Amino acid sequence: MEPWRNILPADVLRSTCKLAIVVVVGVTLASRQILDAWLMYRNKINGALSVKKSIAGPWKNILKVQVDLSHLGLNMDKMFRCKDGNGCEAVFWSDNWTRLGALKDRFPSLFLMELNKRCVVKDRLPPFPGLDFSWAWKLQNASAPDPSQIILCRSSIPPITLNPIAQDSWGWDDSLDMELSVRSIREVIESKSLPEDDVLLPWSYWLPLKVNAFAWHAGLDRIPSKHNLIIRGIPINPFCDSCKAIHESTDHLLIRCSFASRVWDEIFEWCKAPKDLFLSVKEILCIESEWPISKTQEKILHTIFLTTLWCPWKARNERVFNKKAKVSSDILGEIKLLSFEWIKHTGKCHEITWPNWCIFSF
């Protein structure tokens, strides 16, 4: 993929990417605050800012993002690289325009003696090949910079010819083979921070967040079933409170138990859906995507199936903690009612009426 296929001006890219990283890590800032903080970062002499822990503000949160990313092995300064144009935007010492990272980190002694630490590339690069760099040093105790460091710095910078009619632009480093987008940086951060799993759960925006989250955790086998609680060292009776015969695992509780199985049989009969054989929560999460139905029908069935996972879990908790037992017909009625309300109002399927919904004819 052409690394510079998508090019944005430096200021737009910096504010956009900063916003993406802040959102992924969980820092909530107003867009104006993010832009102001990023411009502050762009203009700081040393590329870093010291803040007091007792003082709140956007820059304190931006610094926290930098630390969080470094813990994931991500160096934000090295993830972006400048494509040279006229050299009027990229900062010579602080920006990654040589593909080697910031020069101030590679040559700290030279950066310490630099007269103008915010000088841009155009200020230091020779105007024509063969000429020397336009250095500007400040003398400290009448001492000059180490000549060997100057030679090493000059030799490490690749030959670059500035284009006076093109602006400097920014993009991902060539080592990151991905498009320039918020989604791409989010995928990188999630691949570093989230555990790997093979559970693909289409998120239903018609359902409350807690129902989606429960279905996802159930697919990962991370709900507090008795089996999982025993693994965590909690001494309890391992048998299912419904059938009293099998250890209560996630799949048994929500799918295989005789009580849960009756609920699923009634749901499939009500929905007029083919009764496929499934033995785990993972299999039920995306089962409707394999059927020859429309996208709207697929969304409706997906909402019903996730609700069918949620309601037996609530009934189980009522039975265990409040000693209130429900029969399968009670659970079926609750599933019909909740899924109707969520699909009709949240999903904006206003043409569906309750009488038609009860016979699943609409």
SULMO-V229516 format. One record per backbone hydrogen bond with DSSP energy under -0.5 kcal/mol. NH is the residue of the N-H (numbers start at 1). CO is the residue of the C=O. Records with the same first field share a line. If there is no record, write none. Layout:
# SULMO-V229516
NH: CO ; CO
This chain:
# SULMO-V229516
3: 1
5: 2
7: 5
8: 170
10: 168
13: 9
14: 10
15: 11
16: 12
17: 13
18: 14
19: 15
20: 16
21: 17
22: 18
23: 19
24: 20
25: 21
26: 22
27: 22
28: 26
29: 27
34: 30
35: 31
36: 32
37: 33
38: 34
39: 35
40: 36
41: 37
42: 38
43: 39
44: 40 ; 41
55: 52
56: 54
61: 57
62: 58
63: 59
64: 60
65: 61
66: 62
67: 63
68: 64
69: 65
70: 66
71: 67
72: 68 ; 69
73: 70
74: 69
75: 73
76: 74
78: 75
79: 75
80: 76
81: 171
82: 96
83: 169
84: 82
86: 166
92: 119
93: 119
95: 91
97: 95
104: 93
105: 102
106: 102
107: 103
111: 107
112: 108
113: 109
114: 110 ; 111
115: 136
117: 115
119: 116
121: 90
122: 87
123: 120
124: 120 ; 121
125: 121
131: 128
134: 124
135: 133
138: 113
140: 143
141: 139
143: 140
149: 146
150: 146
151: 147
152: 148
153: 149
154: 150
155: 151
156: 152
157: 153 ; 154
158: 156
162: 160
163: 85
164: 162
166: 163
169: 83
170: 8
171: 81
173: 79
176: 173
177: 175
178: 176
181: 179
185: 181
186: 182
187: 183
188: 184
189: 185
190: 186
191: 187
192: 188
193: 189
194: 190
200: 198
201: 199
202: 200
205: 203
207: 204
211: 208
212: 208
213: 209
214: 210
215: 211
216: 212
217: 213
218: 214
219: 215
220: 216
221: 218
222: 217
225: 223
227: 248
229: 225
230: 226
231: 227
232: 228
233: 230
234: 229
235: 233
236: 234
240: 246
244: 240
248: 238
249: 247
253: 249
254: 250
255: 251
256: 251
257: 252
261: 257
262: 258
263: 259
264: 260
265: 261
266: 262
267: 263
268: 264
269: 265
270: 266
271: 267
272: 268
273: 268
276: 274
278: 276
284: 280
285: 281
286: 282
287: 284
289: 286
290: 287
291: 288
293: 291
298: 294
299: 295
300: 296
301: 297
302: 298
303: 299
304: 300
305: 301
306: 302
307: 303
308: 304
309: 305
310: 306
311: 307
312: 308
313: 309
314: 310
315: 311
316: 312
317: 313
318: 314
319: 315
320: 316
321: 317
322: 317 ; 318
324: 318
325: 323
330: 327
331: 327
332: 328
333: 329
334: 330
335: 331
336: 332
337: 333
338: 334
339: 335
340: 336
341: 337
342: 338
343: 339
344: 340
345: 341
346: 341 ; 342
347: 342
349: 343
350: 348
352: 349
357: 353
358: 354
359: 355
360: 357
361: 356
